[in-house]
């Protein structure tokens, strides 16, 4: 007797159920969760929310595990440890931006602090202030509460985070010993903004930096990378859902970062050593601008250009970026106190 057993129907049903389940999962959220957890474990970091003002502003920090209580340590070995603060840009939070740098710096013995700027990641505020100066004050206040104030730190800022890093350096010279800037100016003027929008074919910074569609996300990445990696449409869609929240506050921040002046603002005189670490093919802040900035800021400024890298040089060429960064930190360590 021949008995025909049909197997494809239950298999097909399971496959369809799996596809439906997959469509419900946000893969960027999943990758973000597990990626950040692994980074934190490997680098010895833990999360801490720090209240920084009377307006209920809370800044989320990833910081060395031993700093979780915020107590200031007085030991000589602890004083010698170099604190490095990594400040992210506009298209991601702290750990997603600096994933390739956190472990490398921690392995070199640096105390790594990775904050989320206000209205990004786990940082919140009821304050209506959307200025770069407000972000700088919040980070400085948080670092002081965590015990960093007694020992100078290096602030590494990328893009919008570079504006914040320059502001911190100008306002807090007793806190910030050195600065590393990638893809940013001391002040972002209306003229710079107009030139950038023309160059990238966008109507406004809000249209460019706060994408509303998958096509907008694709344009954001394609303009930021030297060689744009292939990313499936589904991943771009998931990125849009996860990384582009707090749209109202962020749109106001984009307006607040533009200095409305018809004249070229003279660069402040910084006391700190500064490294300008630039992608040679940065379409947002051109390498010619980095060379001009080096001339404007004076003799304590070094410029290093990373070839075959765009605005996201720290993601495109992390090994080269990390080597330049570690060499500069070693140079700062060798300077007299």
Secondary structure, 3 states (H helix, E strand, C coil): CCCCCCCHHHHHHHHHHHHHHHHHCCHHHHHHHHHHHHHHHHHCEEEEEEECCCCCCEEEEEEEHHHCCCCCCCCHHHHHCCEEEEECCCCCCHHHHCHHHHHHHHHCCCEEEEECCCCCCCCECCCCCCCHHHHHHHHHHHHHHCCCCCCCEEEEEECHHHHHHHHHHHHCCCCEEEEEEECCCCCEEHHHHHHHHHHHCCCCHHHHHCCCCHHHHHHHHHHHCCCCCCCCHHHHHHHHHHHCCCHHHHHHHHHHCEECCCCCCCCCCCCCEEEEEEECCCCCCCHHHHHHHHHHHCCCEEEEEECCCCCCHHHHCHHHHHHHHHHHHHHHHHCCC
